Amino acid sequence: MKKYLLTLTIASLFYTKSEACAWADPDYDYFNLFTQSIIKDKSYLPFLHNYSERFYTDFKRSQIPDENIESWRKFFNNQLTYSETDYLVHAMTMNDLNGLKKGSPNNQLLKKMGSGFYQKYREGIDYLIEAKYLEPYMKINYVETADSFYYRENENDKNATNLDYKKTVSALTSLYNAAKNPEIKQRYGYQLVRFNHYTRNFDTALQAFKMYVQSLSLRGAAYYMALDQLAGAQRGLQMGEDANWNFFQVFKNSKSRKESAFISMKLSDTASFNNILKRAGNNDEKNMAYFLLGYEDFTNPIPMMEKMYDIDPDSEILKVMAVRSINELERSYLPTYYYDSKDSDQSSKIGADNNSNKIETKEAKPKELSFWQKIVMFFKNLFSSKSDKEKDGNKNDQSDDELLENPNRIPFYTKNQSYYYDDKQKDFLDDLEQFTDKTKEKSKDEYWQIASAYLKFLKKDYKASTEILEEIKTSNSEYLEEIKRMKVLNDIVSQPKITAEFEDHLIKDYADYFVEKKIEKDSIDEGGYDYYGSAPSTASFLKDVLANRYFLQGEDGKSFLMNNKLSDLQYNPNSTLVKSVENFYRKTNKTQFEQQIIAKNMDDVGNIDAFFNVIYGDRAMRTADFEKAKSYYQKAQNFSGIPRENYETYNPKTDKYEKLVYTGENYDGYNNIPDLVFGHNVWESFGSSDVESMVAEGYTAFPYIKTNMNKLELADALIQLKKAGNGKDQKSSQANQLIGNVLYNTSILGYYRELFVMDVDNSNGGKYDFWSTGKKNPYQYYYKNFTSTTYIEPDNFDLAINYYKKAMNISTDKEQKARILFQMASAEQGKYYQYEAQNQTNINYDDPQWSQKNDAHQKQLNDIKNQKYRTYFAQLKSQYSDTEAARTLLGSCSYFDYFMKR
């Protein structure tokens, strides 16, 4: 039962989070290389593919033509531009139009039209005055019922019932009868239908439509506006099928009302689109019905597309279905980031020709995740794109080509099968390609050739893709832009190796694709933070391709800098990568591409040489090579601090979070290390001050241990302690103990764990976990999302234990030995945590025996812990339980107290 409750809790947390967090936008999880909006009929833009909102919105609303405005332009004999007409109809005030009618216009546009404008278009202007008078009231009246649950923010909003019904109907009828122009007459008819609909006089609305609209036999904008209102009234009368059919006619014939008509169809009839298909009386109606059915149930649109093809292969809505299908494939094949928790010795190419540079790889046995790791992974999967999900289990060896035959969302990036696979994606790509190839032979629209070339690109047949693109003859500017982009993609992605010559080609011919675009204002909050990040684009995809190539070529520094800044190294300062970045930094003969595109990410870290040397020195300290650390720290004395410009730290004195400022007195990554780093903790509380958590051992015998030190002085003190530890007296024992203390205190378990991992304090974070313990390198494809991936070379707890052993062997002080044994036991605990991280359970959470199996696995871990990783606790208990040190530990360490009482 607990399992199901937890699942429900997690689900509820996810849905709460997804509502609040814009960064979970699934439409930012792929690159959108094939531009959906190149369809010619822009009225279908809302029906392109997306997940974030009900309708596609990544376009300017002005791209969809409004047939009502076009109709008014025609009425005014095209004397006004489209935008001027839109302003006149929608934005101009009733007072401005009355001023025109009186012969004294104040509005600049009306002055521009001249004094005879009103007389020439009198009926139209008078209608617009009446329409603007009615417009604020044209809302349906809200009727409270027992089932009402909507919150009405303003209950005093105007609605149609606020108007005098008889007077309004009488006035509109009189104006209808007086109008001579049939189009204006029909517009008054539209107002009569709308007014009766919104006052819930549904039967009268139906009569008004027949009498005042349908009778005029016009099928222009006003007719479909009125038909929309008629369908609403029919829905009010529970005439679902009739309402739906009329909404369908509005959808089919209107350009600007497709969204609202679609929603209305959904609301009117539960079997909406199937019933429409039954009533379809001609090929146009059947074609549109097939489109709606395919759009609504997009699991496999190709059967519907085949029916649409049989009716009209040149149909614009067939292109809409095709571009939605291509977009769905893009989401599967081109996610913006690939996550994998498994080790791998080699990585595959993003792109590259199928027949070149095949790579075969054996995958390491998957690591099993703990229960709570699985919970975290669950959240990662929920907040990631579909392509980022992992699948447990052993995998067979596979070549790059074999993966492409079973692409499963990752053909460009990886041969590692650590994602959920879906063979249907491969079948869908093949079927869509066959359909596209067939249609391009029949249709006159070059769109199908472009689509065919793109599908060849997804299948990594870059040569065939380019050949198709070269043959296309078109004057459509959007088509030409897409063709240009695809040629660039084919050129770059097909390169198995990036040479200096190819870099010259990139900077000469494609520089625009690698220059960062300015962030739109809308994506930046008031504090100046880019909340959404740059939208995935062709440029970002090509960056990933190059980052992957450099990674495969062993040029890790260049790979890293394609996606990251130099300062990002502070978050995962593993020395191998840092060395490769430094090698690039010191390269003297950089190509123009390297200088302008890659090297620009060498951002300000103060003194770059000092920055590198601090990282190297820190790693040497963690491996207890104090002499090497000293040599690096000597070259790092100009270090200007860990670059944390926006970091805030808690100040207990003010009870506020304050921006981190290096004052010369606080720790900055190099200076101001207290001598308590040689001490031991009295309780495990990382949030308490060091004087509360730590106690000094007593350093009077070692004057080179200063109260406050920089890293060079700390390394020098450790070197001198190491020399002092070579003796056989009590001082030598204490020297070795102090070295062991530093190594433990700066490990993942120690109070000063931030000192040698480029961090500013010991607060929890990605650096302080054991998950990457067994990894040689978790970056398998490139270094994208570097700061979101934890990897620092793991601690070697045996280093501290060995110094403690030397101290134990020399010491004759039983109290000191008890303290040392406890420190050794603490370090041994670290070794157990590393073992546990590498030996997690692989039980499927859906297994009905999950609880029993998980309990059995936990028991096995406990047995191993007690048998192999409690050596020094057992010795402390059996030989030193009578010491004052042991009695003090019982009061400060609950686990030790539990162990002693077993």
TAQUI-V602570 format. One record per residue. N is the residue number from 1. RES is the residue in one small letter. SS is DSSP state (@ for helix, = for strand, . for the rest). D_CENTER is the distance of its C-alpha to the mean C-alpha in Angstrom with 1 decimal. Layout:
N/RES/SS/D_CENTER  N/RES/SS/D_CENTER
This chain:
1/m/./33.5  2/k/@/31.4  3/k/@/28.8  4/y/@/28.4  5/l/@/28.3  6/l/@/25.6  7/t/@/23.5  8/l/@/24.1  9/t/@/23.2  10/i/@/19.9  11/a/@/19.1  12/s/@/20.3  13/l/@/18.2  14/f/@/15.0  15/y/@/16.1  16/t/@/17.0  17/k/@/13.7  18/s/@/11.8  19/e/@/14.4  20/a/@/14.0  21/c/./10.5  22/a/@/9.0  23/w/@/5.7  24/a/@/5.5  25/d/./6.1  26/p/@/6.6  27/d/@/8.1  28/y/@/5.3  29/d/./5.3  30/y/=/8.8  31/f/./11.2  32/n/./13.6  33/l/./16.6  34/f/./19.1  35/t/./19.4  36/q/@/20.1  37/s/@/22.0  38/i/@/24.8  39/i/./26.7  40/k/./30.0  41/d/./30.4  42/k/@/27.9  43/s/@/28.9  44/y/@/26.6  45/l/@/23.4  46/p/@/22.3  47/f/@/22.6  48/l/./20.2  49/h/./17.3  50/n/./14.2  51/y/./12.8  52/s/./11.8  53/e/./15.4  54/r/./18.8  55/f/./19.5  56/y/./17.8  57/t/./17.9  58/d/./16.7  59/f/./20.3  60/k/./23.2  61/r/@/25.2  62/s/@/28.3  63/q/@/27.6  64/i/./28.9  65/p/./32.6  66/d/./34.5  67/e/@/37.7  68/n/@/39.3  69/i/@/39.0  70/e/@/40.2  71/s/@/43.1  72/w/@/44.1  73/r/@/43.9  74/k/@/46.3  75/f/@/48.5  76/f/./48.8  77/n/./49.7  78/n/./46.6  79/q/./48.0  80/l/./44.7  81/t/./41.4  82/y/@/38.5  83/s/@/36.9  84/e/@/40.4  85/t/@/41.0  86/d/@/37.8  87/y/@/38.8  88/l/@/42.3  89/v/@/41.2  90/h/@/38.3  91/a/@/38.6  92/m/./42.2  93/t/./44.2  94/m/@/47.1  95/n/@/49.3  96/d/@/48.6  97/l/@/49.7  98/n/@/52.8  99/g/@/53.6  100/l/@/53.6  101/k/@/55.8  102/k/./58.3  103/g/./58.5  104/s/./56.9  105/p/./53.1  106/n/./51.2  107/n/./47.9  108/q/@/47.5  109/l/@/46.3  110/l/@/49.3  111/k/@/51.6  112/k/@/50.3  113/m/@/51.2  114/g/./54.9  115/s/./57.6  116/g/./58.1  117/f/@/54.5  118/y/@/55.2  119/q/@/58.4  120/k/@/56.9  121/y/./53.9  122/r/@/55.5  123/e/@/54.4  124/g/@/50.8  125/i/@/50.8  126/d/@/52.6  127/y/@/50.1  128/l/@/47.2  129/i/@/49.1  130/e/@/49.5  131/a/@/45.9  132/k/@/44.6  133/y/@/47.0  134/l/@/45.7  135/e/@/42.0  136/p/./41.3  137/y/./43.0  138/m/./41.3  139/k/./39.3  140/i/./40.3  141/n/./42.0  142/y/./40.2  143/v/./42.3  144/e/./41.8  145/t/./42.2  146/a/./42.1  147/d/./38.8  148/s/./37.2  149/f/./34.0  150/y/./32.5  151/y/./32.6  152/r/./34.4  153/e/./33.6  154/n/./36.7  155/e/./39.6  156/n/./41.8  157/d/./39.8  158/k/./42.2  159/n/./42.5  160/a/@/45.0  161/t/@/47.4  162/n/@/48.1  163/l/./50.0  164/d/./53.6  165/y/@/53.3  166/k/@/56.8  167/k/@/56.8  168/t/@/53.4  169/v/@/54.3  170/s/@/57.7  171/a/@/56.3  172/l/@/53.8  173/t/@/56.5  174/s/@/58.9  175/l/@/56.4  176/y/@/55.6  177/n/@/59.3  178/a/@/60.0  179/a/./57.3  180/k/./58.7  181/n/./55.5  182/p/@/54.1  183/e/@/50.5  184/i/@/51.0  185/k/@/53.0  186/q/@/50.2  187/r/@/47.8  188/y/@/50.2  189/g/@/50.1  190/y/@/46.3  191/q/@/46.8  192/l/@/49.3  193/v/@/47.1  194/r/@/44.1  195/f/@/46.4  196/n/@/47.8  197/h/@/44.5  198/y/@/43.1  199/t/./46.4  200/r/./46.1  201/n/./49.2  202/f/@/47.6  203/d/@/50.9  204/t/@/52.0  205/a/@/48.8  206/l/@/49.5  207/q/@/53.0  208/a/@/51.9  209/f/@/49.6  210/k/@/52.6  211/m/@/55.1  212/y/@/53.2  213/v/@/50.3  214/q/@/51.1  215/s/@/54.7  216/l/@/53.9  217/s/./52.5  218/l/./49.8  219/r/./46.3  220/g/./44.5  221/a/@/41.7  222/a/@/43.9  223/y/@/44.7  224/y/@/41.1  225/m/@/40.3  226/a/@/43.4  227/l/@/42.4  228/d/@/39.1  229/q/@/41.2  230/l/@/43.7  231/a/@/41.0  232/g/@/39.8  233/a/@/43.4  234/q/@/43.8  235/r/@/40.8  236/g/@/42.6  237/l/./45.6  238/q/./43.7  239/m/./44.3  240/g/@/41.0  241/e/@/41.7  242/d/@/43.4  243/a/@/40.7  244/n/@/38.1  245/w/@/40.2  246/n/@/40.6  247/f/@/36.9  248/f/@/36.4  249/q/@/39.0  250/v/@/37.1  251/f/@/33.8  252/k/@/35.7  253/n/@/37.8  254/s/./35.7  255/k/./33.1  256/s/./31.6  257/r/./32.0  258/k/@/30.1  259/e/@/27.3  260/s/@/29.8  261/a/@/32.1  262/f/@/29.5  263/i/@/28.7  264/s/@/32.5  265/m/@/33.1  266/k/@/30.8  267/l/@/32.6  268/s/@/36.1  269/d/./36.5  270/t/./34.8  271/a/./35.9  272/s/@/35.0  273/f/@/34.3  274/n/@/36.7  275/n/@/39.4  276/i/@/38.7  277/l/@/39.1  278/k/@/42.4  279/r/@/43.6  280/a/./42.5  281/g/./45.7  282/n/./44.8  283/n/@/42.4  284/d/@/40.3  285/e/@/39.8  286/k/@/39.2  287/n/@/36.6  288/m/@/34.7  289/a/@/35.0  290/y/@/33.6  291/f/@/30.6  292/l/@/30.0  293/l/@/30.5  294/g/@/28.1  295/y/@/25.4  296/e/@/25.8  297/d/./25.8  298/f/./23.4  299/t/./23.7  300/n/./26.0  301/p/./27.0  302/i/@/29.3  303/p/@/32.4  304/m/@/32.1  305/m/@/31.5  306/e/@/34.7  307/k/@/36.6  308/m/@/35.3  309/y/@/36.2  310/d/@/39.7  311/i/@/40.2  312/d/./38.8  313/p/./36.8  314/d/./36.5  315/s/./34.8  316/e/@/31.9  317/i/@/30.2  318/l/@/30.4  319/k/@/28.2  320/v/@/25.7  321/m/@/25.6  322/a/@/25.4  323/v/@/22.4  324/r/@/20.5  325/s/@/21.5  326/i/@/20.4  327/n/@/16.9  328/e/@/16.7  329/l/@/17.8  330/e/@/15.3  331/r/@/12.5  332/s/@/14.6  333/y/@/15.7  334/l/./13.1  335/p/=/9.6  336/t/./7.9  337/y/./8.5  338/y/./11.4  339/y/./12.2  340/d/./15.9  341/s/./18.3  342/k/./21.5  343/d/./23.8  344/s/=/24.6  345/d/./27.3  346/q/./26.1  347/s/./23.0  348/s/./22.9  349/k/./22.4  350/i/./19.6  351/g/./22.0  352/a/./25.6  353/d/./28.6  354/n/./29.2  355/n/./32.7  356/s/./32.2  357/n/./31.4  358/k/./30.9  359/i/./29.5  360/e/=/30.5  361/t/=/29.1  362/k/./30.1  363/e/=/27.4  364/a/./28.2  365/k/./28.8  366/p/./25.7  367/k/./25.6  368/e/./26.0  369/l/./23.8  370/s/./25.4  371/f/@/25.1  372/w/@/22.9  373/q/@/20.8  374/k/@/20.3  375/i/@/19.4  376/v/@/16.7  377/m/@/15.6  378/f/@/15.7  379/f/@/13.2  380/k/@/10.9  381/n/@/11.5  382/l/@/11.1  383/f/@/7.7  384/s/./6.5  385/s/./7.4  386/k/@/11.2  387/s/@/11.7  388/d/@/10.6  389/k/./13.5  390/e/./16.6  391/k/./20.2  392/d/./23.1  393/g/./26.4  394/n/./28.3  395/k/./27.6  396/n/./30.2  397/d/./30.5  398/q/=/29.0  399/s/=/29.3  400/d/@/26.7  401/d/@/28.6  402/e/@/28.6  403/l/@/24.9  404/l/@/24.8  405/e/@/27.2  406/n/./24.9  407/p/./21.5  408/n/./19.4  409/r/./16.1  410/i/./16.7  411/p/./19.8  412/f/./18.7  413/y/./17.5  414/t/./19.4  415/k/./22.6  416/n/./21.7  417/q/./21.7  418/s/./19.5  419/y/./17.3  420/y/./18.5  421/y/./20.7  422/d/./21.8  423/d/@/24.9  424/k/@/24.7  425/q/@/22.0  426/k/@/24.6  427/d/@/27.3  428/f/@/25.3  429/l/@/24.7  430/d/@/28.5  431/d/@/29.6  432/l/@/27.5  433/e/@/28.9  434/q/@/32.4  435/f/@/32.1  436/t/@/30.8  437/d/@/33.6  438/k/@/36.1  439/t/@/35.0  440/k/@/35.0  441/e/@/38.6  442/k/@/39.6  443/s/./37.5  444/k/./38.4  445/d/./34.9  446/e/./33.4  447/y/@/30.0  448/w/@/30.7  449/q/@/31.6  450/i/@/28.3  451/a/@/26.5  452/s/@/28.7  453/a/@/28.0  454/y/@/24.2  455/l/@/24.7  456/k/@/27.0  457/f/@/24.2  458/l/@/21.9  459/k/./24.9  460/k/./25.4  461/d/./28.7  462/y/@/28.3  463/k/@/32.0  464/a/@/32.4  465/s/@/29.4  466/t/@/31.0  467/e/@/34.4  468/i/@/33.3  469/l/@/31.6  470/e/@/34.8  471/e/@/36.9  472/i/./35.2  473/k/./37.3  474/t/./35.7  475/s/./36.0  476/n/./32.9  477/s/@/30.8  478/e/@/27.4  479/y/@/28.6  480/l/@/29.8  481/e/@/26.5  482/e/@/24.7  483/i/@/27.5  484/k/@/27.3  485/r/@/23.6  486/m/@/24.2  487/k/@/27.2  488/v/@/25.3  489/l/@/22.7  490/n/@/25.7  491/d/@/27.4  492/i/@/24.8  493/v/@/23.2  494/s/./26.7  495/q/./27.7  496/p/./28.2  497/k/./28.9  498/i/./28.1  499/t/./31.5  500/a/@/32.8  501/e/@/34.3  502/f/@/31.0  503/e/@/29.3  504/d/@/32.2  505/h/@/31.5  506/l/@/27.8  507/i/@/28.8  508/k/@/31.7  509/d/@/30.2  510/y/./26.4  511/a/@/26.0  512/d/@/24.1  513/y/@/21.2  514/f/@/20.7  515/v/./21.4  516/e/./18.5  517/k/./18.5  518/k/./19.0  519/i/./16.2  520/e/./17.2  521/k/@/18.9  522/d/@/17.2  523/s/@/13.9  524/i/=/16.0  525/d/./17.5  526/e/./21.2  527/g/./20.8  528/g/./19.4  529/y/./15.9  530/d/=/13.1  531/y/./11.0  532/y/./8.3  533/g/./8.7  534/s/./10.2  535/a/./9.2  536/p/./9.3  537/s/./13.0  538/t/@/16.1  539/a/@/16.6  540/s/@/13.4  541/f/@/14.2  542/l/@/17.8  543/k/@/16.8  544/d/@/15.3  545/v/@/18.5  546/l/@/20.7  547/a/@/19.0  548/n/@/19.6  549/r/@/23.2  550/y/@/24.0  551/f/@/22.8  552/l/@/25.1  553/q/./27.9  554/g/./27.9  555/e/./26.9  556/d/@/24.3  557/g/@/24.7  558/k/@/23.8  559/s/@/20.9  560/f/@/19.6  561/l/@/20.2  562/m/@/18.5  563/n/@/15.1  564/n/./16.4  565/k/./19.1  566/l/@/22.4  567/s/@/22.0  568/d/@/19.0  569/l/@/21.7  570/q/@/22.7  571/y/@/19.9  572/n/./20.9  573/p/./24.3  574/n/./25.6  575/s/@/28.7  576/t/@/28.4  577/l/@/25.3  578/v/@/26.8  579/k/@/30.0  580/s/@/28.3  581/v/@/26.6  582/e/@/30.0  583/n/@/31.7  584/f/@/29.7  585/y/@/30.4  586/r/@/34.1  587/k/./34.2  588/t/./36.9  589/n/./36.7  590/k/./33.1  591/t/./32.6  592/q/@/31.7  593/f/@/28.2  594/e/@/27.9  595/q/@/29.3  596/q/@/27.3  597/i/@/23.9  598/i/@/23.6  599/a/@/26.0  600/k/@/24.5  601/n/@/21.8  602/m/./24.7  603/d/./24.2  604/d/./26.7  605/v/./27.4  606/g/./31.0  607/n/./33.2  608/i/@/31.3  609/d/@/34.1  610/a/@/34.3  611/f/@/30.6  612/f/@/30.9  613/n/@/34.2  614/v/@/32.9  615/i/@/30.3  616/y/@/33.0  617/g/@/35.4  618/d/@/33.1  619/r/@/32.7  620/a/@/36.4  621/m/@/37.0  622/r/@/34.9  623/t/./37.0  624/a/./40.1  625/d/./41.2  626/f/@/42.4  627/e/@/44.4  628/k/@/41.5  629/a/@/39.4  630/k/@/42.2  631/s/@/42.4  632/y/@/38.8  633/y/@/39.1  634/q/@/42.2  635/k/./40.1  636/a/./37.4  637/q/./39.6  638/n/./38.1  639/f/./34.6  640/s/./33.3  641/g/./31.0  642/i/./27.5  643/p/./25.3  644/r/./23.6  645/e/./23.9  646/n/./21.8  647/y/./22.6  648/e/=/24.6  649/t/=/27.1  650/y/=/29.1  651/n/=/32.8  652/p/./35.0  653/k/./37.8  654/t/./36.1  655/d/./33.7  656/k/=/30.8  657/y/=/27.8  658/e/=/28.8  659/k/=/27.4  660/l/./28.3  661/v/./31.3  662/y/./33.3  663/t/./36.8  664/g/./38.8  665/e/./39.4  666/n/./36.0  667/y/./34.2  668/d/./32.3  669/g/./31.5  670/y/./35.1  671/n/./37.6  672/n/./38.9  673/i/=/38.8  674/p/=/41.3  675/d/@/43.9  676/l/@/42.6  677/v/@/40.3  678/f/@/43.5  679/g/./44.1  680/h/=/42.9  681/n/=/41.0  682/v/./43.0  683/w/./40.1  684/e/./36.4  685/s/./34.7  686/f/./32.1  687/g/./31.8  688/s/./35.6  689/s/./37.2  690/d/@/38.6  691/v/@/42.1  692/e/@/41.4  693/s/@/39.7  694/m/=/41.6  695/v/=/45.3  696/a/./47.1  697/e/./49.3  698/g/./52.0  699/y/./52.0  700/t/./55.5  701/a/./56.4  702/f/./53.5  703/p/./53.9  704/y/./51.2  705/i/./48.6  706/k/./48.0  707/t/./46.8  708/n/=/43.9  709/m/=/42.8  710/n/./40.4  711/k/@/39.0  712/l/@/41.8  713/e/@/44.3  714/l/@/42.5  715/a/@/42.6  716/d/@/46.2  717/a/@/47.1  718/l/@/45.6  719/i/@/47.6  720/q/@/50.8  721/l/@/50.0  722/k/@/49.6  723/k/@/53.1  724/a/@/54.5  725/g/./53.1  726/n/./55.3  727/g/./58.4  728/k/./59.9  729/d/./60.4  730/q/@/58.6  731/k/@/57.0  732/s/@/55.5  733/s/@/54.1  734/q/@/52.5  735/a/@/51.0  736/n/@/49.3  737/q/@/48.1  738/l/@/46.6  739/i/@/44.7  740/g/@/43.4  741/n/@/42.3  742/v/@/40.3  743/l/@/38.6  744/y/@/37.8  745/n/@/36.9  746/t/./34.3  747/s/./32.8  748/i/./29.8  749/l/./32.3  750/g/./34.2  751/y/./34.2  752/y/./33.7  753/r/./30.8  754/e/./29.1  755/l/./31.9  756/f/./31.2  757/v/./27.3  758/m/./26.7  759/d/./25.9  760/v/./27.6  761/d/./28.4  762/n/./28.4  763/s/./25.8  764/n/./23.6  765/g/./20.4  766/g/./18.8  767/k/./22.0  768/y/./24.2  769/d/./23.6  770/f/./25.5  771/w/./22.8  772/s/./23.1  773/t/./26.9  774/g/./27.7  775/k/./25.3  776/k/./26.7  777/n/./23.4  778/p/./20.0  779/y/./18.5  780/q/./19.5  781/y/./18.1  782/y/./17.2  783/y/./16.1  784/k/./12.5  785/n/./10.5  786/f/@/14.2  787/t/@/14.1  788/s/@/12.0  789/t/./14.6  790/t/./18.0  791/y/./21.0  792/i/./24.4  793/e/./27.6  794/p/./29.0  795/d/./32.1  796/n/./35.5  797/f/@/37.2  798/d/@/40.4  799/l/@/40.9  800/a/@/41.4  801/i/@/43.4  802/n/@/45.7  803/y/@/46.6  804/y/@/47.2  805/k/@/49.5  806/k/@/51.5  807/a/@/51.9  808/m/@/53.0  809/n/@/55.5  810/i/@/57.2  811/s/./57.1  812/t/./60.2  813/d/./58.7  814/k/@/57.8  815/e/@/55.7  816/q/@/53.7  817/k/@/53.3  818/a/@/51.9  819/r/@/49.3  820/i/@/48.4  821/l/@/48.1  822/f/@/45.6  823/q/@/43.5  824/m/@/43.8  825/a/@/42.8  826/s/@/39.7  827/a/@/38.7  828/e/@/39.5  829/q/@/37.1  830/g/@/34.4  831/k/@/35.5  832/y/@/35.3  833/y/@/31.7  834/q/@/30.9  835/y/@/32.8  836/e/@/31.1  837/a/@/27.6  838/q/@/28.9  839/n/./30.6  840/q/./28.3  841/t/./29.2  842/n/./27.9  843/i/./29.0  844/n/./27.1  845/y/./26.2  846/d/./27.6  847/d/./30.9  848/p/./33.6  849/q/./35.1  850/w/@/32.0  851/s/@/33.7  852/q/@/36.8  853/k/@/35.1  854/n/@/32.8  855/d/@/35.9  856/a/@/37.8  857/h/@/35.2  858/q/@/35.0  859/k/@/38.8  860/q/@/38.8  861/l/@/36.6  862/n/@/38.9  863/d/@/41.9  864/i/@/40.6  865/k/@/39.6  866/n/@/43.2  867/q/@/44.9  868/k/@/43.1  869/y/./41.3  870/r/./43.8  871/t/@/46.5  872/y/@/46.9  873/f/@/46.6  874/a/@/49.4  875/q/@/51.5  876/l/@/51.0  877/k/@/52.0  878/s/@/55.0  879/q/@/56.5  880/y/@/55.3  881/s/./54.9  882/d/./58.0  883/t/./56.6  884/e/@/55.7  885/a/@/52.3  886/a/@/51.6  887/r/@/52.8  888/t/@/50.5  889/l/@/47.5  890/l/@/48.3  891/g/@/47.8  892/s/@/44.6  893/c/./42.8  894/s/@/42.5  895/y/@/41.4  896/f/@/44.5  897/d/@/46.6  898/y/@/45.3  899/f/@/46.0  900/m/@/49.5  901/k/@/50.5  902/r/./49.6
